[in-house]
Amino acid sequence: MPESPKAKFPPDFWSWLQQHPDDAVHALIRVTALSPEIELAVRDAPCRVHRRIQLIPTLAVACRSDALMQLAVEPWVLRIEPDQSIRAL
């Protein structure tokens, strides 16, 4: 049985996206592989790709909440999380 799109998000992030479908959001989309085809599909969502993370195939994007929820149905999308700032202590 295919995984539910909702299962690809942290629960609190999914809830926030549902409540704010038109809001702009920055997110990390973990994918099966970085490829021109996958990046084109993400851009067509439409999402703007800020960077590519090679170690763990991930795209850092900016787009509307509803676009992220729609991308989650793609089999090559493994996980979608909010892109948050990291600070050293």
N, CA, C and O atoms as a GROMACS GRO file, in nm:
protein
  356
    1MET      N    1   0.084  -0.117   0.000
    1MET     CA    2   0.000   0.000   0.000
    1MET      C    3   0.090   0.124   0.000
    1MET      O    4   0.183   0.132   0.080
    2PRO      N    5   0.063   0.222  -0.088
    2PRO     CA    6   0.143   0.344  -0.092
    2PRO      C    7   0.129   0.424   0.037
    2PRO      O    8   0.025   0.424   0.102
    3GLU      N    9   0.238   0.493   0.070
    3GLU     CA   10   0.240   0.577   0.190
    3GLU      C   11   0.150   0.699   0.170
    3GLU      O   12   0.147   0.757   0.061
    4SER      N   13   0.079   0.737   0.273
    4SER     CA   14  -0.005   0.856   0.269
    4SER      C   15   0.082   0.980   0.256
    4SER      O   16   0.187   0.986   0.320
    5PRO      N   17   0.042   1.078   0.175
    5PRO     CA   18   0.120   1.202   0.167
    5PRO      C   19   0.140   1.266   0.305
    5PRO      O   20   0.246   1.323   0.332
    6LYS      N   21   0.041   1.258   0.390
    6LYS     CA   22   0.049   1.316   0.525
    6LYS      C   23   0.164   1.256   0.604
    6LYS      O   24   0.226   1.325   0.685
    7ALA      N   25   0.195   1.128   0.582
    7ALA     CA   26   0.300   1.059   0.656
    7ALA      C   27   0.440   1.110   0.621
    7ALA      O   28   0.536   1.080   0.692
    8LYS      N   29   0.452   1.188   0.514
    8LYS     CA   30   0.581   1.240   0.472
    8LYS      C   31   0.618   1.371   0.543
    8LYS      O   32   0.724   1.428   0.517
    9PHE      N   33   0.531   1.418   0.632
    9PHE     CA   34   0.551   1.544   0.703
    9PHE      C   35   0.555   1.520   0.854
    9PHE      O   36   0.494   1.425   0.903
   10PRO      N   37   0.628   1.605   0.928
   10PRO     CA   38   0.608   1.604   1.074
   10PRO      C   39   0.462   1.645   1.100
   10PRO      O   40   0.411   1.734   1.032
   11PRO      N   41   0.395   1.583   1.197
   11PRO     CA   42   0.252   1.611   1.219
   11PRO      C   43   0.218   1.759   1.239
   11PRO      O   44   0.119   1.807   1.184
   12ASP      N   45   0.298   1.831   1.315
   12ASP     CA   46   0.266   1.971   1.339
   12ASP      C   47   0.285   2.056   1.213
   12ASP      O   48   0.214   2.154   1.193
   13PHE      N   49   0.381   2.018   1.128
   13PHE     CA   50   0.402   2.091   1.003
   13PHE      C   51   0.285   2.066   0.908
   13PHE      O   52   0.237   2.160   0.844
   14TRP      N   53   0.238   1.942   0.897
   14TRP     CA   54   0.122   1.909   0.813
   14TRP      C   55   0.000   1.990   0.857
   14TRP      O   56  -0.070   2.047   0.774
   15SER      N   57  -0.024   1.995   0.986
   15SER     CA   58  -0.139   2.071   1.037
   15SER      C   59  -0.128   2.218   1.002
   15SER      O   60  -0.226   2.280   0.961
   16TRP      N   61  -0.009   2.274   1.019
   16TRP     CA   62   0.012   2.415   0.986
   16TRP      C   63  -0.013   2.440   0.838
   16TRP      O   64  -0.078   2.537   0.802
   17LEU      N   65   0.040   2.353   0.751
   17LEU     CA   66   0.020   2.368   0.607
   17LEU      C   67  -0.127   2.365   0.570
   17LEU      O   68  -0.172   2.444   0.487
   18GLN      N   69  -0.202   2.276   0.631
   18GLN     CA   70  -0.346   2.266   0.603
   18GLN      C   71  -0.419   2.394   0.643
   18GLN      O   72  -0.512   2.437   0.575
   19GLN      N   73  -0.377   2.454   0.752
   19GLN     CA   74  -0.442   2.575   0.801
   19GLN      C   75  -0.400   2.700   0.725
   19GLN      O   76  -0.468   2.802   0.731
   20HIS      N   77  -0.288   2.694   0.652
   20HIS     CA   78  -0.233   2.809   0.581
   20HIS      C   79  -0.195   2.771   0.438
   20HIS      O   80  -0.078   2.784   0.401
   21PRO      N   81  -0.289   2.725   0.356
   21PRO     CA   82  -0.255   2.674   0.222
   21PRO      C   83  -0.198   2.778   0.127
   21PRO      O   84  -0.127   2.743   0.033
   22ASP      N   85  -0.228   2.905   0.149
   22ASP     CA   86  -0.180   3.010   0.058
   22ASP      C   87  -0.053   3.078   0.106
   22ASP      O   88  -0.001   3.166   0.037
   23ASP      N   89  -0.003   3.040   0.222
   23ASP     CA   90   0.116   3.104   0.278
   23ASP      C   91   0.244   3.054   0.212
   23ASP      O   92   0.254   2.938   0.172
   24ALA      N   93   0.341   3.144   0.204
   24ALA     CA   94   0.474   3.106   0.155
   24ALA      C   95   0.548   3.034   0.266
   24ALA      O   96   0.534   3.069   0.384
   25VAL      N   97   0.625   2.935   0.229
   25VAL     CA   98   0.696   2.855   0.328
   25VAL      C   99   0.830   2.811   0.269
   25VAL      O  100   0.844   2.791   0.148
   26HIS      N  101   0.929   2.796   0.356
   26HIS     CA  102   1.059   2.740   0.318
   26HIS      C  103   1.063   2.598   0.372
   26HIS      O  104   1.031   2.573   0.488
   27ALA      N  105   1.103   2.504   0.286
   27ALA     CA  106   1.100   2.364   0.326
   27ALA      C  107   1.218   2.288   0.267
   27ALA      O  108   1.283   2.332   0.172
   28LEU      N  109   1.243   2.173   0.327
   28LEU     CA  110   1.342   2.078   0.276
   28LEU      C  111   1.267   1.957   0.223
   28LEU      O  112   1.189   1.894   0.296
   29ILE      N  113   1.289   1.925   0.097
   29ILE     CA  114   1.224   1.810   0.035
   29ILE      C  115   1.330   1.703   0.013
   29ILE      O  116   1.417   1.718  -0.072
   30ARG      N  117   1.322   1.596   0.091
   30ARG     CA  118   1.415   1.484   0.072
   30ARG      C  119   1.360   1.397  -0.040
   30ARG      O  120   1.243   1.358  -0.040
   31VAL      N  121   1.446   1.367  -0.136
   31VAL     CA  122   1.404   1.294  -0.256
   31VAL      C  123   1.488   1.167  -0.272
   31VAL      O  124   1.590   1.151  -0.206
   32THR      N  125   1.443   1.079  -0.359
   32THR     CA  126   1.516   0.955  -0.382
   32THR      C  127   1.652   0.979  -0.444
   32THR      O  128   1.747   0.906  -0.418
   33ALA      N  129   1.662   1.083  -0.528
   33ALA     CA  130   1.788   1.119  -0.593
   33ALA      C  131   1.775   1.261  -0.646
   33ALA      O  132   1.666   1.307  -0.680
   34LEU      N  133   1.888   1.330  -0.654
   34LEU     CA  134   1.889   1.461  -0.717
   34LEU      C  135   1.904   1.439  -0.867
   34LEU      O  136   2.002   1.380  -0.912
   35SER      N  137   1.808   1.487  -0.942
   35SER     CA  138   1.813   1.471  -1.087
   35SER      C  139   1.745   1.591  -1.153
   35SER      O  140   1.662   1.657  -1.090
   36PRO      N  141   1.779   1.618  -1.278
   36PRO     CA  142   1.713   1.729  -1.349
   36PRO      C  143   1.562   1.709  -1.359
   36PRO      O  144   1.487   1.806  -1.354
   37GLU      N  145   1.517   1.584  -1.374
   37GLU     CA  146   1.374   1.558  -1.387
   37GLU      C  147   1.300   1.590  -1.258
   37GLU      O  148   1.193   1.652  -1.260
   38ILE      N  149   1.356   1.549  -1.146
   38ILE     CA  150   1.292   1.578  -1.017
   38ILE      C  151   1.294   1.727  -0.990
   38ILE      O  152   1.193   1.783  -0.945
   39GLU      N  153   1.405   1.792  -1.017
   39GLU     CA  154   1.412   1.937  -0.994
   39GLU      C  155   1.311   2.011  -1.082
   39GLU      O  156   1.250   2.108  -1.038
   40LEU      N  157   1.295   1.968  -1.205
   40LEU     CA  158   1.197   2.030  -1.295
   40LEU      C  159   1.055   2.013  -1.240
   40LEU      O  160   0.975   2.107  -1.245
   41ALA      N  161   1.024   1.895  -1.190
   41ALA     CA  162   0.891   1.871  -1.133
   41ALA      C  163   0.867   1.961  -1.011
   41ALA      O  164   0.757   2.012  -0.993
   42VAL      N  165   0.970   1.980  -0.929
   42VAL     CA  166   0.957   2.067  -0.812
   42VAL      C  167   0.936   2.211  -0.857
   42VAL      O  168   0.852   2.282  -0.802
   43ARG      N  169   1.011   2.255  -0.958
   43ARG     CA  170   0.995   2.391  -1.010
   43ARG      C  171   0.857   2.411  -1.072
   43ARG      O  172   0.800   2.520  -1.065
   44ASP      N  173   0.803   2.306  -1.134
   44ASP     CA  174   0.670   2.315  -1.196
   44ASP      C  175   0.558   2.318  -1.092
   44ASP      O  176   0.444   2.348  -1.127
   45ALA      N  177   0.588   2.288  -0.966
   45ALA     CA  178   0.486   2.276  -0.861
   45ALA      C  179   0.405   2.403  -0.832
   45ALA      O  180   0.286   2.384  -0.807
   46PRO      N  181   0.447   2.523  -0.831
   46PRO     CA  182   0.580   2.580  -0.852
   46PRO      C  183   0.651   2.608  -0.720
   46PRO      O  184   0.596   2.670  -0.629
   47CYS      N  185   0.773   2.562  -0.713
   47CYS     CA  186   0.861   2.592  -0.599
   47CYS      C  187   0.992   2.647  -0.654
   47CYS      O  188   1.036   2.610  -0.763
   48ARG      N  189   1.052   2.734  -0.577
   48ARG     CA  190   1.183   2.788  -0.616
   48ARG      C  191   1.289   2.712  -0.537
   48ARG      O  192   1.285   2.706  -0.414
   49VAL      N  193   1.384   2.654  -0.608
   49VAL     CA  194   1.490   2.576  -0.544
   49VAL      C  195   1.602   2.672  -0.503
   49VAL      O  196   1.660   2.741  -0.587
   50HIS      N  197   1.633   2.675  -0.372
   50HIS     CA  198   1.740   2.760  -0.320
   50HIS      C  199   1.875   2.689  -0.322
   50HIS      O  200   1.977   2.749  -0.356
   51ARG      N  201   1.873   2.560  -0.287
   51ARG     CA  202   1.999   2.485  -0.285
   51ARG      C  203   1.971   2.336  -0.293
   51ARG      O  204   1.860   2.288  -0.269
   52ARG      N  205   2.077   2.265  -0.328
   52ARG     CA  206   2.072   2.120  -0.338
   52ARG      C  207   2.168   2.065  -0.233
   52ARG      O  208   2.282   2.111  -0.222
   53ILE      N  209   2.124   1.967  -0.158
   53ILE     CA  210   2.207   1.904  -0.056
   53ILE      C  211   2.240   1.764  -0.106
   53ILE      O  212   2.152   1.679  -0.119
   54GLN      N  213   2.369   1.741  -0.135
   54GLN     CA  214   2.413   1.618  -0.199
   54GLN      C  215   2.417   1.498  -0.104
   54GLN      O  216   2.377   1.388  -0.141
   55LEU      N  217   2.467   1.520   0.019
   55LEU     CA  218   2.490   1.409   0.112
   55LEU      C  219   2.364   1.326   0.136
   55LEU      O  220   2.365   1.204   0.127
   56ILE      N  221   2.255   1.396   0.166
   56ILE     CA  222   2.123   1.333   0.178
   56ILE      C  223   2.040   1.403   0.071
   56ILE      O  224   2.004   1.519   0.090
   57PRO      N  225   2.010   1.337  -0.040
   57PRO     CA  226   1.946   1.405  -0.154
   57PRO      C  227   1.824   1.488  -0.111
   57PRO      O  228   1.716   1.434  -0.083
   58THR      N  229   1.845   1.619  -0.107
   58THR     CA  230   1.742   1.710  -0.055
   58THR      C  231   1.745   1.839  -0.134
   58THR      O  232   1.852   1.887  -0.174
   59LEU      N  233   1.626   1.896  -0.156
   59LEU     CA  234   1.614   2.027  -0.218
   59LEU      C  235   1.557   2.123  -0.115
   59LEU      O  236   1.455   2.095  -0.053
   60ALA      N  237   1.623   2.237  -0.098
   60ALA     CA  238   1.572   2.344  -0.013
   60ALA      C  239   1.491   2.435  -0.104
   60ALA      O  240   1.542   2.487  -0.203
   61VAL      N  241   1.364   2.455  -0.069
   61VAL     CA  242   1.273   2.526  -0.158
   61VAL      C  243   1.194   2.635  -0.085
   61VAL      O  244   1.186   2.638   0.038
   62ALA      N  245   1.137   2.723  -0.165
   62ALA     CA  246   1.038   2.820  -0.117
   62ALA      C  247   0.917   2.806  -0.209
   62ALA      O  248   0.931   2.806  -0.332
   63CYS      N  249   0.800   2.795  -0.150
   63CYS     CA  250   0.677   2.785  -0.229
   63CYS      C  251   0.556   2.802  -0.138
   63CYS      O  252   0.570   2.827  -0.018
   64ARG      N  253   0.438   2.788  -0.195
   64ARG     CA  254   0.316   2.794  -0.116
   64ARG      C  255   0.293   2.660  -0.047
   64ARG      O  256   0.336   2.555  -0.095
   65SER      N  257   0.224   2.666   0.064
   65SER     CA  258   0.194   2.546   0.141
   65SER      C  259   0.123   2.439   0.059
   65SER      O  260   0.156   2.321   0.066
   66ASP      N  261   0.025   2.482  -0.020
   66ASP     CA  262  -0.052   2.384  -0.098
   66ASP      C  263   0.035   2.312  -0.201
   66ASP      O  264   0.009   2.196  -0.233
   67ALA      N  265   0.139   2.378  -0.253
   67ALA     CA  266   0.230   2.312  -0.348
   67ALA      C  267   0.308   2.200  -0.280
   67ALA      O  268   0.330   2.095  -0.339
   68LEU      N  269   0.349   2.223  -0.155
   68LEU     CA  270   0.419   2.118  -0.082
   68LEU      C  271   0.330   1.996  -0.059
   68LEU      O  272   0.374   1.882  -0.075
   69MET      N  273   0.205   2.022  -0.022
   69MET     CA  274   0.114   1.910   0.002
   69MET      C  275   0.088   1.832  -0.127
   69MET      O  276   0.073   1.710  -0.123
   70GLN      N  277   0.085   1.901  -0.240
   70GLN     CA  278   0.064   1.833  -0.368
   70GLN      C  279   0.188   1.752  -0.408
   70GLN      O  280   0.175   1.642  -0.463
   71LEU      N  281   0.307   1.805  -0.381
   71LEU     CA  282   0.429   1.731  -0.413
   71LEU      C  283   0.442   1.602  -0.333
   71LEU      O  284   0.505   1.507  -0.379
   72ALA      N  285   0.384   1.598  -0.216
   72ALA     CA  286   0.397   1.481  -0.128
   72ALA      C  287   0.340   1.354  -0.190
   72ALA      O  288   0.375   1.245  -0.145
   73VAL      N  289   0.256   1.363  -0.289
   73VAL     CA  290   0.200   1.243  -0.352
   73VAL      C  291   0.300   1.174  -0.445
   73VAL      O  292   0.282   1.059  -0.484
   74GLU      N  293   0.407   1.246  -0.480
   74GLU     CA  294   0.505   1.190  -0.573
   74GLU      C  295   0.585   1.078  -0.504
   74GLU      O  296   0.628   1.094  -0.390
   75PRO      N  297   0.606   0.966  -0.573
   75PRO     CA  298   0.679   0.854  -0.511
   75PRO      C  299   0.825   0.886  -0.482
   75PRO      O  300   0.886   0.823  -0.396
   76TRP      N  301   0.883   0.982  -0.553
   76TRP     CA  302   1.023   1.018  -0.531
   76TRP      C  303   1.042   1.114  -0.414
   76TRP      O  304   1.156   1.143  -0.376
   77VAL      N  305   0.933   1.164  -0.356
   77VAL     CA  306   0.941   1.247  -0.236
   77VAL      C  307   0.939   1.156  -0.114
   77VAL      O  308   0.843   1.081  -0.092
   78LEU      N  309   1.046   1.162  -0.033
   78LEU     CA  310   1.056   1.076   0.085
   78LEU      C  311   1.011   1.148   0.212
   78LEU      O  312   0.949   1.087   0.299
   79ARG      N  313   1.041   1.278   0.223
   79ARG     CA  314   1.011   1.354   0.345
   79ARG      C  315   1.010   1.502   0.313
   79ARG      O  316   1.089   1.548   0.230
   80ILE      N  317   0.921   1.576   0.377
   80ILE     CA  318   0.916   1.722   0.364
   80ILE      C  319   0.912   1.780   0.505
   80ILE      O  320   0.824   1.747   0.584
   81GLU      N  321   1.009   1.868   0.534
   81GLU     CA  322   1.018   1.929   0.666
   81GLU      C  323   1.039   2.079   0.650
   81GLU      O  324   1.084   2.125   0.546
   82PRO      N  325   1.005   2.155   0.754
   82PRO     CA  326   1.031   2.299   0.747
   82PRO      C  327   1.182   2.325   0.744
   82PRO      O  328   1.259   2.256   0.811
   83ASP      N  329   1.222   2.424   0.667
   83ASP     CA  330   1.363   2.464   0.662
   83ASP      C  331   1.381   2.569   0.772
   83ASP      O  332   1.330   2.681   0.762
   84GLN      N  333   1.454   2.532   0.874
   84GLN     CA  334   1.470   2.620   0.990
   84GLN      C  335   1.614   2.664   1.006
   84GLN      O  336   1.707   2.596   0.962
   85SER      N  337   1.631   2.777   1.069
   85SER     CA  338   1.765   2.828   1.098
   85SER      C  339   1.831   2.742   1.204
   85SER      O  340   1.766   2.692   1.296
   86ILE      N  341   1.962   2.724   1.190
   86ILE     CA  342   2.040   2.650   1.288
   86ILE      C  343   2.143   2.746   1.345
   86ILE      O  344   2.212   2.816   1.271
   87ARG      N  345   2.152   2.750   1.475
   87ARG     CA  346   2.248   2.840   1.540
   87ARG      C  347   2.344   2.759   1.626
   87ARG      O  348   2.305   2.664   1.695
   88ALA      N  349   2.471   2.797   1.621
   88ALA     CA  350   2.571   2.736   1.708
   88ALA      C  351   2.562   2.803   1.845
   88ALA      O  352   2.537   2.923   1.855
   89LEU      N  353   2.582   2.725   1.948
   89LEU     CA  354   2.576   2.780   2.084
   89LEU      C  355   2.710   2.830   2.129
   89LEU      O  356   2.724   2.879   2.241
   0.00000   0.00000   0.00000
